[in-house]
Amino acid sequence: MRKEEILSLRWEQIRDGFIYLTKTKSNEARQIPINGNLNELFISFKTRHIKGYVFCKVDGNRYTDINGAFRSALKKAGIKFLGNS
């Protein structure tokens, strides 16, 4: 999945062992199969965030930028970032 698809993922898009995408870069709907482990993880998340976005802030709004957190995770893991500034 692309970053925007993940950040805009809503609970109603996850069902029956699939993630259903309708708004894609190619404008073609697609379904992403998920395994049992991921399904269990989503179930545990859903008990805390019943409505709205799957990955959201405390106020329920979606994340729009994760670059800072990504770079911090790379640094903590000892991985040198070679991407765009």
PDB file of N, CA, C and O in Angstrom:
ATOM      1  N   MET A   1       0.841  -1.183   0.000  1.00  0.00           N
ATOM      2  CA  MET A   1       0.000   0.000   0.000  1.00  0.00           C
ATOM      3  C   MET A   1       0.885   1.245   0.000  1.00  0.00           C
ATOM      4  O   MET A   1       1.974   1.250   0.574  1.00  0.00           O
ATOM      5  N   ARG A   2       0.406   2.276  -0.641  1.00  0.00           N
ATOM      6  CA  ARG A   2       1.112   3.549  -0.648  1.00  0.00           C
ATOM      7  C   ARG A   2       0.861   4.285   0.662  1.00  0.00           C
ATOM      8  O   ARG A   2      -0.113   4.013   1.364  1.00  0.00           O
ATOM      9  N   LYS A   3       1.757   5.226   0.982  1.00  0.00           N
ATOM     10  CA  LYS A   3       1.662   5.962   2.241  1.00  0.00           C
ATOM     11  C   LYS A   3       0.291   6.627   2.402  1.00  0.00           C
ATOM     12  O   LYS A   3      -0.321   6.512   3.464  1.00  0.00           O
ATOM     13  N   GLU A   4      -0.189   7.301   1.400  1.00  0.00           N
ATOM     14  CA  GLU A   4      -1.483   7.992   1.488  1.00  0.00           C
ATOM     15  C   GLU A   4      -2.626   7.004   1.716  1.00  0.00           C
ATOM     16  O   GLU A   4      -3.568   7.311   2.446  1.00  0.00           O
ATOM     17  N   GLU A   5      -2.555   5.840   1.110  1.00  0.00           N
ATOM     18  CA  GLU A   5      -3.587   4.815   1.312  1.00  0.00           C
ATOM     19  C   GLU A   5      -3.591   4.342   2.769  1.00  0.00           C
ATOM     20  O   GLU A   5      -4.650   4.094   3.347  1.00  0.00           O
ATOM     21  N   ILE A   6      -2.411   4.221   3.346  1.00  0.00           N
ATOM     22  CA  ILE A   6      -2.310   3.783   4.740  1.00  0.00           C
ATOM     23  C   ILE A   6      -2.796   4.880   5.678  1.00  0.00           C
ATOM     24  O   ILE A   6      -3.583   4.615   6.587  1.00  0.00           O
ATOM     25  N   LEU A   7      -2.336   6.105   5.466  1.00  0.00           N
ATOM     26  CA  LEU A   7      -2.708   7.192   6.363  1.00  0.00           C
ATOM     27  C   LEU A   7      -4.191   7.535   6.298  1.00  0.00           C
ATOM     28  O   LEU A   7      -4.745   8.044   7.273  1.00  0.00           O
ATOM     29  N   SER A   8      -4.839   7.272   5.182  1.00  0.00           N
ATOM     30  CA  SER A   8      -6.269   7.575   5.056  1.00  0.00           C
ATOM     31  C   SER A   8      -7.159   6.345   5.264  1.00  0.00           C
ATOM     32  O   SER A   8      -8.366   6.401   5.026  1.00  0.00           O
ATOM     33  N   LEU A   9      -6.568   5.249   5.704  1.00  0.00           N
ATOM     34  CA  LEU A   9      -7.319   4.008   5.901  1.00  0.00           C
ATOM     35  C   LEU A   9      -8.370   4.170   6.997  1.00  0.00           C
ATOM     36  O   LEU A   9      -8.074   4.647   8.093  1.00  0.00           O
ATOM     37  N   ARG A  10      -9.596   3.766   6.687  1.00  0.00           N
ATOM     38  CA  ARG A  10     -10.711   3.852   7.635  1.00  0.00           C
ATOM     39  C   ARG A  10     -11.171   2.445   7.992  1.00  0.00           C
ATOM     40  O   ARG A  10     -11.002   1.501   7.220  1.00  0.00           O
ATOM     41  N   TRP A  11     -11.761   2.327   9.185  1.00  0.00           N
ATOM     42  CA  TRP A  11     -12.158   1.007   9.688  1.00  0.00           C
ATOM     43  C   TRP A  11     -13.110   0.269   8.757  1.00  0.00           C
ATOM     44  O   TRP A  11     -13.024  -0.953   8.635  1.00  0.00           O
ATOM     45  N   GLU A  12     -14.001   0.975   8.109  1.00  0.00           N
ATOM     46  CA  GLU A  12     -14.970   0.292   7.237  1.00  0.00           C
ATOM     47  C   GLU A  12     -14.318  -0.329   6.010  1.00  0.00           C
ATOM     48  O   GLU A  12     -14.956  -1.113   5.307  1.00  0.00           O
ATOM     49  N   GLN A  13     -13.056   0.007   5.739  1.00  0.00           N
ATOM     50  CA  GLN A  13     -12.338  -0.587   4.610  1.00  0.00           C
ATOM     51  C   GLN A  13     -11.723  -1.943   4.964  1.00  0.00           C
ATOM     52  O   GLN A  13     -11.229  -2.644   4.081  1.00  0.00           O
ATOM     53  N   ILE A  14     -11.748  -2.313   6.230  1.00  0.00           N
ATOM     54  CA  ILE A  14     -11.144  -3.578   6.667  1.00  0.00           C
ATOM     55  C   ILE A  14     -12.267  -4.535   7.045  1.00  0.00           C
ATOM     56  O   ILE A  14     -13.007  -4.303   8.001  1.00  0.00           O
ATOM     57  N   ARG A  15     -12.380  -5.625   6.267  1.00  0.00           N
ATOM     58  CA  ARG A  15     -13.421  -6.616   6.566  1.00  0.00           C
ATOM     59  C   ARG A  15     -13.142  -7.907   5.792  1.00  0.00           C
ATOM     60  O   ARG A  15     -12.536  -7.904   4.721  1.00  0.00           O
ATOM     61  N   ASP A  16     -13.602  -8.982   6.369  1.00  0.00           N
ATOM     62  CA  ASP A  16     -13.543 -10.292   5.697  1.00  0.00           C
ATOM     63  C   ASP A  16     -12.131 -10.689   5.249  1.00  0.00           C
ATOM     64  O   ASP A  16     -11.969 -11.349   4.223  1.00  0.00           O
ATOM     65  N   GLY A  17     -11.111 -10.289   6.020  1.00  0.00           N
ATOM     66  CA  GLY A  17      -9.750 -10.672   5.688  1.00  0.00           C
ATOM     67  C   GLY A  17      -9.098  -9.866   4.581  1.00  0.00           C
ATOM     68  O   GLY A  17      -8.083 -10.279   4.022  1.00  0.00           O
ATOM     69  N   PHE A  18      -9.684  -8.707   4.260  1.00  0.00           N
ATOM     70  CA  PHE A  18      -9.145  -7.851   3.203  1.00  0.00           C
ATOM     71  C   PHE A  18      -9.186  -6.390   3.616  1.00  0.00           C
ATOM     72  O   PHE A  18      -9.986  -5.987   4.460  1.00  0.00           O
ATOM     73  N   ILE A  19      -8.308  -5.604   3.004  1.00  0.00           N
ATOM     74  CA  ILE A  19      -8.401  -4.155   3.040  1.00  0.00           C
ATOM     75  C   ILE A  19      -8.908  -3.749   1.663  1.00  0.00           C
ATOM     76  O   ILE A  19      -8.303  -4.090   0.646  1.00  0.00           O
ATOM     77  N   TYR A  20     -10.010  -3.027   1.634  1.00  0.00           N
ATOM     78  CA  TYR A  20     -10.619  -2.615   0.380  1.00  0.00           C
ATOM     79  C   TYR A  20     -10.274  -1.159   0.092  1.00  0.00           C
ATOM     80  O   TYR A  20     -10.590  -0.264   0.876  1.00  0.00           O
ATOM     81  N   LEU A  21      -9.622  -0.939  -1.045  1.00  0.00           N
ATOM     82  CA  LEU A  21      -9.220   0.402  -1.450  1.00  0.00           C
ATOM     83  C   LEU A  21     -10.031   0.835  -2.659  1.00  0.00           C
ATOM     84  O   LEU A  21     -10.137   0.104  -3.644  1.00  0.00           O
ATOM     85  N   THR A  22     -10.600   2.027  -2.575  1.00  0.00           N
ATOM     86  CA  THR A  22     -11.343   2.565  -3.709  1.00  0.00           C
ATOM     87  C   THR A  22     -10.669   3.806  -4.270  1.00  0.00           C
ATOM     88  O   THR A  22     -10.733   4.057  -5.473  1.00  0.00           O
ATOM     89  N   LYS A  23     -10.022   4.583  -3.409  1.00  0.00           N
ATOM     90  CA  LYS A  23      -9.313   5.785  -3.853  1.00  0.00           C
ATOM     91  C   LYS A  23      -7.828   5.454  -3.941  1.00  0.00           C
ATOM     92  O   LYS A  23      -7.109   5.480  -2.942  1.00  0.00           O
ATOM     93  N   THR A  24      -7.390   5.148  -5.143  1.00  0.00           N
ATOM     94  CA  THR A  24      -5.994   4.776  -5.361  1.00  0.00           C
ATOM     95  C   THR A  24      -5.359   5.723  -6.378  1.00  0.00           C
ATOM     96  O   THR A  24      -6.061   6.436  -7.096  1.00  0.00           O
ATOM     97  N   LYS A  25      -4.048   5.725  -6.432  1.00  0.00           N
ATOM     98  CA  LYS A  25      -3.321   6.578  -7.367  1.00  0.00           C
ATOM     99  C   LYS A  25      -3.695   6.256  -8.815  1.00  0.00           C
ATOM    100  O   LYS A  25      -3.756   7.150  -9.659  1.00  0.00           O
ATOM    101  N   SER A  26      -3.941   4.985  -9.094  1.00  0.00           N
ATOM    102  CA  SER A  26      -4.280   4.560 -10.456  1.00  0.00           C
ATOM    103  C   SER A  26      -5.780   4.655 -10.743  1.00  0.00           C
ATOM    104  O   SER A  26      -6.224   4.345 -11.848  1.00  0.00           O
ATOM    105  N   ASN A  27      -6.553   5.084  -9.749  1.00  0.00           N
ATOM    106  CA  ASN A  27      -8.020   5.176  -9.864  1.00  0.00           C
ATOM    107  C   ASN A  27      -8.681   3.826 -10.099  1.00  0.00           C
ATOM    108  O   ASN A  27      -9.803   3.756 -10.602  1.00  0.00           O
ATOM    109  N   GLU A  28      -7.980   2.747  -9.731  1.00  0.00           N
ATOM    110  CA  GLU A  28      -8.560   1.412  -9.845  1.00  0.00           C
ATOM    111  C   GLU A  28      -8.690   0.807  -8.455  1.00  0.00           C
ATOM    112  O   GLU A  28      -7.714   0.735  -7.709  1.00  0.00           O
ATOM    113  N   ALA A  29      -9.890   0.375  -8.112  1.00  0.00           N
ATOM    114  CA  ALA A  29     -10.113  -0.243  -6.808  1.00  0.00           C
ATOM    115  C   ALA A  29      -9.330  -1.545  -6.711  1.00  0.00           C
ATOM    116  O   ALA A  29      -9.156  -2.260  -7.698  1.00  0.00           O
ATOM    117  N   ARG A  30      -8.862  -1.838  -5.506  1.00  0.00           N
ATOM    118  CA  ARG A  30      -8.177  -3.118  -5.310  1.00  0.00           C
ATOM    119  C   ARG A  30      -8.384  -3.593  -3.887  1.00  0.00           C
ATOM    120  O   ARG A  30      -8.761  -2.827  -3.000  1.00  0.00           O
ATOM    121  N   GLN A  31      -8.126  -4.878  -3.695  1.00  0.00           N
ATOM    122  CA  GLN A  31      -8.277  -5.504  -2.390  1.00  0.00           C
ATOM    123  C   GLN A  31      -6.930  -6.075  -1.973  1.00  0.00           C
ATOM    124  O   GLN A  31      -6.248  -6.733  -2.759  1.00  0.00           O
ATOM    125  N   ILE A  32      -6.555  -5.811  -0.715  1.00  0.00           N
ATOM    126  CA  ILE A  32      -5.295  -6.297  -0.170  1.00  0.00           C
ATOM    127  C   ILE A  32      -5.615  -7.383   0.850  1.00  0.00           C
ATOM    128  O   ILE A  32      -6.258  -7.088   1.858  1.00  0.00           O
ATOM    129  N   PRO A  33      -5.194  -8.624   0.630  1.00  0.00           N
ATOM    130  CA  PRO A  33      -5.453  -9.666   1.632  1.00  0.00           C
ATOM    131  C   PRO A  33      -4.600  -9.432   2.874  1.00  0.00           C
ATOM    132  O   PRO A  33      -3.453  -8.997   2.775  1.00  0.00           O
ATOM    133  N   ILE A  34      -5.168  -9.723   4.045  1.00  0.00           N
ATOM    134  CA  ILE A  34      -4.413  -9.604   5.294  1.00  0.00           C
ATOM    135  C   ILE A  34      -4.393 -10.960   5.992  1.00  0.00           C
ATOM    136  O   ILE A  34      -5.355 -11.725   5.925  1.00  0.00           O
ATOM    137  N   ASN A  35      -3.280 -11.240   6.663  1.00  0.00           N
ATOM    138  CA  ASN A  35      -3.167 -12.525   7.350  1.00  0.00           C
ATOM    139  C   ASN A  35      -3.804 -12.445   8.744  1.00  0.00           C
ATOM    140  O   ASN A  35      -4.219 -11.374   9.186  1.00  0.00           O
ATOM    141  N   GLY A  36      -3.872 -13.569   9.413  1.00  0.00           N
ATOM    142  CA  GLY A  36      -4.505 -13.651  10.721  1.00  0.00           C
ATOM    143  C   GLY A  36      -3.857 -12.772  11.767  1.00  0.00           C
ATOM    144  O   GLY A  36      -4.553 -12.183  12.593  1.00  0.00           O
ATOM    145  N   ASN A  37      -2.521 -12.670  11.748  1.00  0.00           N
ATOM    146  CA  ASN A  37      -1.818 -11.826  12.718  1.00  0.00           C
ATOM    147  C   ASN A  37      -2.205 -10.358  12.561  1.00  0.00           C
ATOM    148  O   ASN A  37      -2.476  -9.675  13.548  1.00  0.00           O
ATOM    149  N   LEU A  38      -2.228  -9.878  11.327  1.00  0.00           N
ATOM    150  CA  LEU A  38      -2.603  -8.495  11.093  1.00  0.00           C
ATOM    151  C   LEU A  38      -4.067  -8.267  11.441  1.00  0.00           C
ATOM    152  O   LEU A  38      -4.424  -7.228  11.994  1.00  0.00           O
ATOM    153  N   ASN A  39      -4.900  -9.227  11.120  1.00  0.00           N
ATOM    154  CA  ASN A  39      -6.315  -9.109  11.457  1.00  0.00           C
ATOM    155  C   ASN A  39      -6.502  -8.985  12.971  1.00  0.00           C
ATOM    156  O   ASN A  39      -7.297  -8.165  13.431  1.00  0.00           O
ATOM    157  N   GLU A  40      -5.771  -9.798  13.749  1.00  0.00           N
ATOM    158  CA  GLU A  40      -5.836  -9.724  15.210  1.00  0.00           C
ATOM    159  C   GLU A  40      -5.352  -8.367  15.716  1.00  0.00           C
ATOM    160  O   GLU A  40      -5.927  -7.806  16.649  1.00  0.00           O
ATOM    161  N   LEU A  41      -4.296  -7.844  15.100  1.00  0.00           N
ATOM    162  CA  LEU A  41      -3.785  -6.533  15.485  1.00  0.00           C
ATOM    163  C   LEU A  41      -4.826  -5.449  15.230  1.00  0.00           C
ATOM    164  O   LEU A  41      -5.041  -4.575  16.069  1.00  0.00           O
ATOM    165  N   PHE A  42      -5.466  -5.512  14.071  1.00  0.00           N
ATOM    166  CA  PHE A  42      -6.524  -4.549  13.774  1.00  0.00           C
ATOM    167  C   PHE A  42      -7.668  -4.655  14.784  1.00  0.00           C
ATOM    168  O   PHE A  42      -8.207  -3.638  15.221  1.00  0.00           O
ATOM    169  N   ILE A  43      -8.032  -5.865  15.150  1.00  0.00           N
ATOM    170  CA  ILE A  43      -9.107  -6.050  16.130  1.00  0.00           C
ATOM    171  C   ILE A  43      -8.731  -5.399  17.457  1.00  0.00           C
ATOM    172  O   ILE A  43      -9.563  -4.745  18.085  1.00  0.00           O
ATOM    173  N   SER A  44      -7.474  -5.576  17.888  1.00  0.00           N
ATOM    174  CA  SER A  44      -7.051  -4.973  19.156  1.00  0.00           C
ATOM    175  C   SER A  44      -7.019  -3.447  19.058  1.00  0.00           C
ATOM    176  O   SER A  44      -7.342  -2.768  20.032  1.00  0.00           O
ATOM    177  N   PHE A  45      -6.635  -2.895  17.903  1.00  0.00           N
ATOM    178  CA  PHE A  45      -6.666  -1.446  17.709  1.00  0.00           C
ATOM    179  C   PHE A  45      -8.103  -0.926  17.718  1.00  0.00           C
ATOM    180  O   PHE A  45      -8.392   0.125  18.289  1.00  0.00           O
ATOM    181  N   LYS A  46      -8.984  -1.671  17.083  1.00  0.00           N
ATOM    182  CA  LYS A  46     -10.353  -1.197  16.907  1.00  0.00           C
ATOM    183  C   LYS A  46     -11.066  -1.014  18.244  1.00  0.00           C
ATOM    184  O   LYS A  46     -11.973  -0.189  18.348  1.00  0.00           O
ATOM    185  N   THR A  47     -10.678  -1.759  19.249  1.00  0.00           N
ATOM    186  CA  THR A  47     -11.325  -1.582  20.549  1.00  0.00           C
ATOM    187  C   THR A  47     -11.020  -0.207  21.133  1.00  0.00           C
ATOM    188  O   THR A  47     -11.759   0.284  21.986  1.00  0.00           O
ATOM    189  N   ARG A  48      -9.927   0.418  20.674  1.00  0.00           N
ATOM    190  CA  ARG A  48      -9.568   1.754  21.158  1.00  0.00           C
ATOM    191  C   ARG A  48     -10.034   2.861  20.224  1.00  0.00           C
ATOM    192  O   ARG A  48     -10.281   3.979  20.676  1.00  0.00           O
ATOM    193  N   HIS A  49     -10.159   2.580  18.948  1.00  0.00           N
ATOM    194  CA  HIS A  49     -10.528   3.591  17.949  1.00  0.00           C
ATOM    195  C   HIS A  49     -11.667   3.023  17.089  1.00  0.00           C
ATOM    196  O   HIS A  49     -11.431   2.500  16.000  1.00  0.00           O
ATOM    197  N   ILE A  50     -12.859   3.129  17.578  1.00  0.00           N
ATOM    198  CA  ILE A  50     -13.979   2.475  16.902  1.00  0.00           C
ATOM    199  C   ILE A  50     -14.370   3.180  15.605  1.00  0.00           C
ATOM    200  O   ILE A  50     -14.681   2.514  14.617  1.00  0.00           O
ATOM    201  N   LYS A  51     -14.362   4.498  15.589  1.00  0.00           N
ATOM    202  CA  LYS A  51     -14.791   5.233  14.401  1.00  0.00           C
ATOM    203  C   LYS A  51     -13.620   5.931  13.739  1.00  0.00           C
ATOM    204  O   LYS A  51     -12.596   6.191  14.370  1.00  0.00           O
ATOM    205  N   GLY A  52     -13.782   6.226  12.476  1.00  0.00           N
ATOM    206  CA  GLY A  52     -12.819   7.058  11.792  1.00  0.00           C
ATOM    207  C   GLY A  52     -11.625   6.316  11.228  1.00  0.00           C
ATOM    208  O   GLY A  52     -11.731   5.200  10.720  1.00  0.00           O
ATOM    209  N   TYR A  53     -10.491   6.975  11.336  1.00  0.00           N
ATOM    210  CA  TYR A  53      -9.259   6.484  10.742  1.00  0.00           C
ATOM    211  C   TYR A  53      -8.614   5.403  11.595  1.00  0.00           C
ATOM    212  O   TYR A  53      -8.712   5.428  12.822  1.00  0.00           O
ATOM    213  N   VAL A  54      -7.957   4.457  10.942  1.00  0.00           N
ATOM    214  CA  VAL A  54      -7.260   3.383  11.646  1.00  0.00           C
ATOM    215  C   VAL A  54      -6.049   3.961  12.371  1.00  0.00           C
ATOM    216  O   VAL A  54      -5.818   3.657  13.541  1.00  0.00           O
ATOM    217  N   PHE A  55      -5.283   4.787  11.682  1.00  0.00           N
ATOM    218  CA  PHE A  55      -4.090   5.397  12.257  1.00  0.00           C
ATOM    219  C   PHE A  55      -4.377   6.869  12.474  1.00  0.00           C
ATOM    220  O   PHE A  55      -4.309   7.671  11.543  1.00  0.00           O
ATOM    221  N   CYS A  56      -4.701   7.220  13.718  1.00  0.00           N
ATOM    222  CA  CYS A  56      -5.110   8.591  13.995  1.00  0.00           C
ATOM    223  C   CYS A  56      -4.478   9.115  15.276  1.00  0.00           C
ATOM    224  O   CYS A  56      -3.955   8.364  16.099  1.00  0.00           O
ATOM    225  N   LYS A  57      -4.547  10.413  15.406  1.00  0.00           N
ATOM    226  CA  LYS A  57      -4.068  11.085  16.609  1.00  0.00           C
ATOM    227  C   LYS A  57      -5.102  10.894  17.717  1.00  0.00           C
ATOM    228  O   LYS A  57      -6.182  10.352  17.483  1.00  0.00           O
ATOM    229  N   VAL A  58      -4.765  11.338  18.911  1.00  0.00           N
ATOM    230  CA  VAL A  58      -5.663  11.207  20.060  1.00  0.00           C
ATOM    231  C   VAL A  58      -6.998  11.893  19.793  1.00  0.00           C
ATOM    232  O   VAL A  58      -8.039  11.429  20.259  1.00  0.00           O
ATOM    233  N   ASP A  59      -6.975  12.998  19.045  1.00  0.00           N
ATOM    234  CA  ASP A  59      -8.211  13.737  18.763  1.00  0.00           C
ATOM    235  C   ASP A  59      -9.047  13.110  17.643  1.00  0.00           C
ATOM    236  O   ASP A  59     -10.117  13.619  17.310  1.00  0.00           O
ATOM    237  N   GLY A  60      -8.558  11.999  17.058  1.00  0.00           N
ATOM    238  CA  GLY A  60      -9.307  11.309  16.005  1.00  0.00           C
ATOM    239  C   GLY A  60      -8.961  11.749  14.598  1.00  0.00           C
ATOM    240  O   GLY A  60      -9.397  11.125  13.631  1.00  0.00           O
ATOM    241  N   ASN A  61      -8.179  12.820  14.468  1.00  0.00           N
ATOM    242  CA  ASN A  61      -7.770  13.280  13.141  1.00  0.00           C
ATOM    243  C   ASN A  61      -6.651  12.404  12.602  1.00  0.00           C
ATOM    244  O   ASN A  61      -5.844  11.870  13.364  1.00  0.00           O
ATOM    245  N   ARG A  62      -6.609  12.263  11.310  1.00  0.00           N
ATOM    246  CA  ARG A  62      -5.600  11.419  10.683  1.00  0.00           C
ATOM    247  C   ARG A  62      -4.247  12.100  10.664  1.00  0.00           C
ATOM    248  O   ARG A  62      -4.141  13.326  10.715  1.00  0.00           O
ATOM    249  N   TYR A  63      -3.224  11.281  10.591  1.00  0.00           N
ATOM    250  CA  TYR A  63      -1.872  11.798  10.409  1.00  0.00           C
ATOM    251  C   TYR A  63      -1.717  12.224   8.960  1.00  0.00           C
ATOM    252  O   TYR A  63      -2.228  11.567   8.054  1.00  0.00           O
ATOM    253  N   THR A  64      -1.017  13.319   8.747  1.00  0.00           N
ATOM    254  CA  THR A  64      -0.764  13.773   7.384  1.00  0.00           C
ATOM    255  C   THR A  64       0.718  13.688   7.036  1.00  0.00           C
ATOM    256  O   THR A  64       1.077  13.661   5.859  1.00  0.00           O
ATOM    257  N   ASP A  65       1.583  13.647   8.055  1.00  0.00           N
ATOM    258  CA  ASP A  65       3.022  13.588   7.812  1.00  0.00           C
ATOM    259  C   ASP A  65       3.664  12.690   8.860  1.00  0.00           C
ATOM    260  O   ASP A  65       3.466  12.884  10.060  1.00  0.00           O
ATOM    261  N   ILE A  66       4.427  11.716   8.408  1.00  0.00           N
ATOM    262  CA  ILE A  66       5.100  10.797   9.332  1.00  0.00           C
ATOM    263  C   ILE A  66       6.609  10.794   9.113  1.00  0.00           C
ATOM    264  O   ILE A  66       7.315   9.933   9.638  1.00  0.00           O
ATOM    265  N   ASN A  67       7.101  11.754   8.338  1.00  0.00           N
ATOM    266  CA  ASN A  67       8.524  11.775   8.004  1.00  0.00           C
ATOM    267  C   ASN A  67       9.412  11.912   9.231  1.00  0.00           C
ATOM    268  O   ASN A  67      10.430  11.227   9.330  1.00  0.00           O
ATOM    269  N   GLY A  68       9.049  12.783  10.167  1.00  0.00           N
ATOM    270  CA  GLY A  68       9.852  12.969  11.368  1.00  0.00           C
ATOM    271  C   GLY A  68       9.942  11.693  12.190  1.00  0.00           C
ATOM    272  O   GLY A  68      11.021  11.317  12.648  1.00  0.00           O
ATOM    273  N   ALA A  69       8.808  11.030  12.375  1.00  0.00           N
ATOM    274  CA  ALA A  69       8.794   9.779  13.134  1.00  0.00           C
ATOM    275  C   ALA A  69       9.581   8.688  12.408  1.00  0.00           C
ATOM    276  O   ALA A  69      10.269   7.887  13.041  1.00  0.00           O
ATOM    277  N   PHE A  70       9.479   8.662  11.089  1.00  0.00           N
ATOM    278  CA  PHE A  70      10.201   7.668  10.300  1.00  0.00           C
ATOM    279  C   PHE A  70      11.706   7.866  10.442  1.00  0.00           C
ATOM    280  O   PHE A  70      12.445   6.904  10.654  1.00  0.00           O
ATOM    281  N   ARG A  71      12.154   9.098  10.325  1.00  0.00           N
ATOM    282  CA  ARG A  71      13.590   9.377  10.449  1.00  0.00           C
ATOM    283  C   ARG A  71      14.091   9.083  11.858  1.00  0.00           C
ATOM    284  O   ARG A  71      15.207   8.596  12.035  1.00  0.00           O
ATOM    285  N   SER A  72      13.269   9.378  12.855  1.00  0.00           N
ATOM    286  CA  SER A  72      13.648   9.065  14.238  1.00  0.00           C
ATOM    287  C   SER A  72      13.802   7.560  14.432  1.00  0.00           C
ATOM    288  O   SER A  72      14.736   7.110  15.096  1.00  0.00           O
ATOM    289  N   ALA A  73      12.885   6.781  13.855  1.00  0.00           N
ATOM    290  CA  ALA A  73      12.965   5.318  13.957  1.00  0.00           C
ATOM    291  C   ALA A  73      14.224   4.796  13.262  1.00  0.00           C
ATOM    292  O   ALA A  73      14.891   3.895  13.770  1.00  0.00           O
ATOM    293  N   LEU A  74      14.544   5.368  12.101  1.00  0.00           N
ATOM    294  CA  LEU A  74      15.771   4.969  11.399  1.00  0.00           C
ATOM    295  C   LEU A  74      17.004   5.250  12.251  1.00  0.00           C
ATOM    296  O   LEU A  74      17.899   4.412  12.361  1.00  0.00           O
ATOM    297  N   LYS A  75      17.038   6.430  12.849  1.00  0.00           N
ATOM    298  CA  LYS A  75      18.183   6.816  13.673  1.00  0.00           C
ATOM    299  C   LYS A  75      18.336   5.865  14.857  1.00  0.00           C
ATOM    300  O   LYS A  75      19.442   5.411  15.151  1.00  0.00           O
ATOM    301  N   LYS A  76      17.227   5.564  15.537  1.00  0.00           N
ATOM    302  CA  LYS A  76      17.264   4.656  16.683  1.00  0.00           C
ATOM    303  C   LYS A  76      17.708   3.256  16.281  1.00  0.00           C
ATOM    304  O   LYS A  76      18.329   2.543  17.070  1.00  0.00           O
ATOM    305  N   ALA A  77      17.387   2.866  15.051  1.00  0.00           N
ATOM    306  CA  ALA A  77      17.765   1.542  14.554  1.00  0.00           C
ATOM    307  C   ALA A  77      19.182   1.522  13.981  1.00  0.00           C
ATOM    308  O   ALA A  77      19.687   0.464  13.606  1.00  0.00           O
ATOM    309  N   GLY A  78      19.822   2.697  13.914  1.00  0.00           N
ATOM    310  CA  GLY A  78      21.170   2.766  13.377  1.00  0.00           C
ATOM    311  C   GLY A  78      21.233   2.687  11.863  1.00  0.00           C
ATOM    312  O   GLY A  78      22.250   2.282  11.298  1.00  0.00           O
ATOM    313  N   ILE A  79      20.151   3.071  11.207  1.00  0.00           N
ATOM    314  CA  ILE A  79      20.078   3.027   9.751  1.00  0.00           C
ATOM    315  C   ILE A  79      20.262   4.437   9.201  1.00  0.00           C
ATOM    316  O   ILE A  79      19.534   5.355   9.579  1.00  0.00           O
ATOM    317  N   LYS A  80      21.229   4.608   8.315  1.00  0.00           N
ATOM    318  CA  LYS A  80      21.485   5.920   7.721  1.00  0.00           C
ATOM    319  C   LYS A  80      20.454   6.199   6.638  1.00  0.00           C
ATOM    320  O   LYS A  80      20.233   5.371   5.754  1.00  0.00           O
ATOM    321  N   PHE A  81      19.825   7.365   6.707  1.00  0.00           N
ATOM    322  CA  PHE A  81      18.808   7.761   5.731  1.00  0.00           C
ATOM    323  C   PHE A  81      19.483   8.306   4.485  1.00  0.00           C
ATOM    324  O   PHE A  81      20.272   9.247   4.571  1.00  0.00           O
ATOM    325  N   LEU A  82      19.185   7.729   3.328  1.00  0.00           N
ATOM    326  CA  LEU A  82      19.806   8.135   2.067  1.00  0.00           C
ATOM    327  C   LEU A  82      18.822   8.815   1.124  1.00  0.00           C
ATOM    328  O   LEU A  82      19.159   9.096  -0.026  1.00  0.00           O
ATOM    329  N   GLY A  83      17.607   9.081   1.600  1.00  0.00           N
ATOM    330  CA  GLY A  83      16.576   9.685   0.741  1.00  0.00           C
ATOM    331  C   GLY A  83      16.754  11.177   0.600  1.00  0.00           C
ATOM    332  O   GLY A  83      17.794  11.741   0.942  1.00  0.00           O
ATOM    333  N   ASN A  84      15.704  11.807   0.084  1.00  0.00           N
ATOM    334  CA  ASN A  84      15.708  13.268  -0.077  1.00  0.00           C
ATOM    335  C   ASN A  84      15.819  13.929   1.287  1.00  0.00           C
ATOM    336  O   ASN A  84      15.314  13.404   2.279  1.00  0.00           O
ATOM    337  N   SER A  85      16.467  15.061   1.336  1.00  0.00           N
ATOM    338  CA  SER A  85      16.698  15.793   2.569  1.00  0.00           C
ATOM    339  C   SER A  85      15.506  15.689   3.449  1.00  0.00           C
ATOM    340  O   SER A  85      15.499  16.243   4.549  1.00  0.00           O
TER     341      SER A  85
END
